[in-house]
Amino acid sequence: MIGPNGDQLGIMSAAQALQKAAEMNLDLVKIAPQATPPVCKIIDYGKFRFEQAKREKEAKKNQHIVDIKEIRLSLNIDTHDFNTKVGHAQRFLKAGDKVKVSIRFRGREMGHPEHGHEIMRRFAEALSDVANVEKPSKMEGRNMLMFLVSKPVK
């Protein structure tokens, strides 16, 4: 059993522990119920719950959610359009998001997936200074997908 100030009160029965807690006008809370014997602490349970909620809220505020941004390329993309898409991807990666690069194959384009792999390779190469390839280019139905993540900051 642990007292309200963190001092050890020793091993005692549940009835004795409840009586001590009642004398101090505080609550008896099991801190480690799986231990033998179970560890209990005399605390103000309302204050304990408030502080716990406050810690959880603070932890939630500090976490960062990673979004996935998609960039769609085409098989016959021109250099200026390609460079514009590279610029968009750099902006997304610097913001800390993942980038999903996709190429949609239409009609006879399905017969030439090697052109798609070449465009994906060029795209990854253009972003090699700011991004790592998380998943290399792969055909999934009529689409070719590749995932990029920003390089860790040193």
N, C-alpha and C positions, 0 to 999 in steps of 0.2 A: 504494500500500500504506500502511496506517495501523498504527501500533504499538499496544501494549497500553495506553499512557497517552494515546492520541489524537494522538500526534505523527506527522507525515508522514515516511515512510521512502522516498518516491520511487517511480518506476516500475522494476519488476524482473520477471524471468521467474518462472514458477510454481515451478520447481525451487528457485530462490534463496529465494522466499517460504516454501516448505515447510521448507527447511533452517533459516531463521531461527526459524520457529515451533517446530521441534523442539528447537533450542538453548534456547529459553525454556520448554520443557515446556508449551506452549500449543497451541491449535488455530488453523488458518487458515480463516476463514469469508468467503465472498463476500457483501459487504453490498449492492452494486449490480451484479448480473451483466449487466444490460442496457447499462451504460455502456461507452464505449470509451476507454481500456482498462477492463476490469472492476475495480471497487474491492474490495479484500480487507482484512480486519482480523485482527490476531493477538489472540485472546481465549480465555478459558476457556469452551468451548462449553457445558459443564454449567451453569455459573453463569449464562451468557447465557440458556439455556432456562428456568432457574428464575425469573430476573427477568422474563422475557417472560410466563410463566404467571402470575406474581404481578400484573403490570400488567393482564392480561386479566381475572383474577378480580376485581380492584378495579373495573374498568370495568363488569363485569357486575353487580356489587353496587350500583352507582350508578344503573343504568338503571331506569326505571319502566315497567311493562307496563300499557297502557290496556285496561281491560275494557269490554265492552259490556253494559250492564244494560238489560233490557227492561221497559217499563211497558205493560200492556194496558188499554186503555180500551174502553168499549162505547158504542154509538150513543146509548143513552138513559141516560147517566150522570147522577146527581144531583149537586148542588153540593157536599155534604159529601164524597162519594166522590171527586169531581173534586179538591177541595182536598187531600185525603189523598194522592192520587197526585202532585199537584204537590209536596207536602212530601217524598215519597220521591225524586222526581226531583232536587230541590234537594240532598238529602243525597248522592245518587250523584254529582252534578256537582261538589260541593265536595270529594268524595274523589278527583276527577280522572278519573272514568270517563265514557265516552260513554253517552248514553241513547237507546235505540231505543223510540219510542212507536208502538204498533200498535193498530189497531181491526179487529176481525173482523166482517165483515158476514154476517148469517145470513138466509136466506129472502128476504122482501120488502124487507129493508133494502138489498139490492143496487141497488134502483131509486132510492136517494137518496144518492149519494156526496157531494152538496153538504153534507149534515148532518155527515158525517165530516170534510170539509175545515174546516167551521166549528169543530168541537170541537178539531181539531188547531191551528187558528189561535189559539183561546182558550188552549190549553195552552202554546203558544210565547210568547204575550203574557204569561201569568202568570209565565213563567220568563225574561222578557226582561232582567231585571237581572243574572242569573247565567249565562245561556246564549245561544249563537248557534245558529241553525238551520243545520246542515251540509248536510242534504238536505231540501228541503221535502216536504210530504205528497204521496204518490203511490200510486195503486191498483196492487196486484200480485196479480191473481187475486181472492180474496175478502178480502184484507187491504189495509189502507191503512197505509203506513209513513212515519215521519219520524225523522230523526236529529238529536240535539242534542249540542253540545259546550260545555264550560264556557268562559266568556270568559277571555282571557289576563289575568293579573294585571299591573297597571301598577306 
